Amino acid sequence: MSEEEKRKSREERLDRIFRFALEIDREKTIGRQTYLSDLSRKENDAEHAWHMAVMILLLGEYANEKIDVLHTVHMALIHDLVEIYAGDTYAYDEKGKETQAAREREAADRLFGLLPSDLEASFRALWEEFEERKTPESRFARLMDNVQPLMLNAAGEGRSWTEHGVALSQVLGRNAGSPEGSAQIWEYAYRHFIHPSVEAGRLIRDREEPFS
C-alpha cells in the first residue's frame, strides 16, 4: 500500500469514528422516566450512563466477585446507546418489553455498523455481554443499572413510582438478579431506598418484604 493509500485509509477510519461520535450525541435526547434528585426534570440516557459509570468506580469493591472495573465502566457507558434508535423502554412497561429485544438488536446492528470493523466487534461484544449477564462485570453493571434509579426515586419522593402506580412486587421482579452483582449493595439498596419508600406509601405494598 502506498503512503497516499495509507493516508486515505487512516482518514476513512477517522471519518467513521467521528461519525459515530456525533451520532451518539443523540443519547442526550433520549428521555427516561426517573427524575433527577432535585425533581427539576427527568434524566436522559446519557446522564444515566454517566451516573452508573461513576457509581461503578465508587462501588466496584463491593462486587460479589472481583471485577475489572474499567471493563465494567465501558459496558455502562455503551449499554443504552442502542436506545438512540430503539427508544427507552420503561422498566415497568410490560407491553413495551414484548418488542424491546428485537428493537434493540436491530438498533445495535445499525449503530455499531457505523464503526470500523474492529471497533464494531468490540462495542457489539460489550453490549451483548451486558445483555447476557454471564460475567461478574456484566452482573455488577446490571446491578448498577437497577440501583441508580432506585437511589434517585428514593431521593425524589418516589415521584416516578407514584406516577406509574408501581408496586413492590414489580420492583423486586425487576431486581431479581441484582444480588448476583453484589448481595451487600442489594441489601443496602433495599433497606435505604426501597423499604422507606414502601413505608411512606410511595411504592404499593403488595407482598411481604424480603428483609425484616
Secondary structure by P-SEA (a helix, b strand, c coil): ccaaaaaaaaaaaaaaaaaaaaaaccccccccccccccccccccaaaaaaaaaaaaaacccccccccaaaaaaaaaacccccccccccccccccccccaaaaaaaaaaaaacccccaaaaaaaaaaaaaaaacccaaaaaaaaaaaaaaaaaaaaacaaaaaaacccaaaaaaaacccccccaaaaaaaaacccaaaaaacccccccccccc
